[in-house]
C-alpha cells in the first residue's frame, strides 16, 4: 500500500476521502456543519467517525486539523489508519473516535487559525477569569503583524524581531510570539475573547461520545516544528504527574514536555490536550500531540506573519495572495512522498501504542 495516497490535495478532497474510507470500514459517521464557506465556496464541516460499542469503557480519540492547515497531516494519518485495515486489529470492546478537521475553516483557507482568527490551542482557557498576560508579544505586536507585507516592511520587522532575540535569546522570542496572547485580535497566536466554534464543537463531541468512558487516549496531529518528517511526541502533562507517567509508559522515553523545556514547542496557554481532563472528569485521560517537522522555525513564523497580514489588511482571494498561501501550505504540509510516509508510519505506531496502553 502506498501511504502517500492517503493524503489529499485540499480540504474538500480530504473530507471526501475520510468519509469514504471510514464508511467502508464500517464506522458510524456524523458531521457538524460550520457557519462559513470554504476557500472554493464549499460547505465546511467537522466529521466524526465512530468504531466499536457506544458504551465502550476504553476509547481512543484522534483529532486532525486543530490548527487548520495542519489538517493535511492529521487527515492523511487518519485515512491511512483506515486504509491499512486497522479496525480489524482492535480488541473487543474498544471504542475509536476519529474527529476530522475540528477547524475546517483553517484547513480549507490554508490558515492555522479559526474563522475568528483564533489559535484553537490557545483558546481553552477560562474566559471568566483574568486573561493571561504576554508582555513580550505586547512589545512585538506591531512587528509580528505589520500593516503591509512589502519588502521594506519585512526587512524592518525582521530587524526588530532579531534585536529582541539578540537581547533576550531565541527561546524568549519564540515564547513571546507563540506562547499565546489575548490583547491583539489581528495578531498571531491570538487566544480569543471567548470560546470559538471549534472549541464548542469539540466540547459537544466529547460530551456525546465520551460521556461513559473510563479511560481515554487522545492523539492530536500537528505540524511545523522540528526536523523534516520527524514526529515529536509532546505531552502537556507535567513531568512527575500520573498523566505524564502513563504517556511515557505508552509511547516511550522520547516523549517531550514544553513545561520542562524538552520540546521544540514553547510552553503554551489554553491547549486542548490540557483541557481534556476537565472536559472528562469521569475518565482517566492520556493525551499526546504528534508534532511533525517541516521547515525552520523562522520560515514557519514568517509564513504565519504573512498570512495574518494578508487576512487583516489584504484580500485572501486576490492574485497577490497566491504566493502567501503557497508559503503557509509549505510551512505546515510536507507535500512529498518521504514526508507522508514518515507521518503514516509514525502515526501507525503511535495509534497501536495507544490501543495497547488502553487495553493493558
Secondary structure, 3 states (H helix, E strand, C coil): CCHHHHCCCCHHHHHHHHHHHHHHCCCEEEEEEEEEECCCCCEEEEEEEEECCCCCCEEEEEECCCCHHHHHHHHHHHHHHHHCCHHHHCCCCCEEEEEECCCHHHHHCCCCCCCCCCCHHHCCCCCCCCCCCCHHHHHHHHHHCCCCCCHHHHHHHHHHHHHHHHHHCHHHHHHHHHCCECCCCCCCCECCCCCCHHHHHHHHHHHHHCCCCCEEEEEEEEEEEEEECCEEEECCCCCCCHHHHHHHHHHCCCCECHHHCCCCCCCCCCCHHHHHHHHCCCCEEEEEEEEEECCCHHHHHHHHHHHHHHHHHCCCCCHHHHHHHHHHHHHHCCCCHHHHHHHHHHHHHHHHHHHHHHHC
